Amino acid sequence: MFNPELVGVLCEKISSETDPRKLHELNALLQAVIKEDVEEIRVRLVFLAKRWGIRVDLDDYGKEGHYPSDR
């Protein structure tokens, strides 16, 4: 589930970290959290679209940084 507090804590830790190895680990963790959040949003959007009979093209949404507004 989307957790803005976790994202905030990770960003704070990243901004104050000086060890390159730990910084790399924190960045990887932040990317994983964001990727999971994007996938959760995709699932919810598909559910809502089906529920309300709306056609939504999510083939590229959230993958490799491509979002519908990029088109």
Secondary structure, DSSP 8 states (H G I E B T S, - for coil): ---HHHHHHHHHHHHH---HHHHHHHHHHHHHHHHHHHHHHHHHHHHHHHHHT-----SSTTBTTB-GGG-
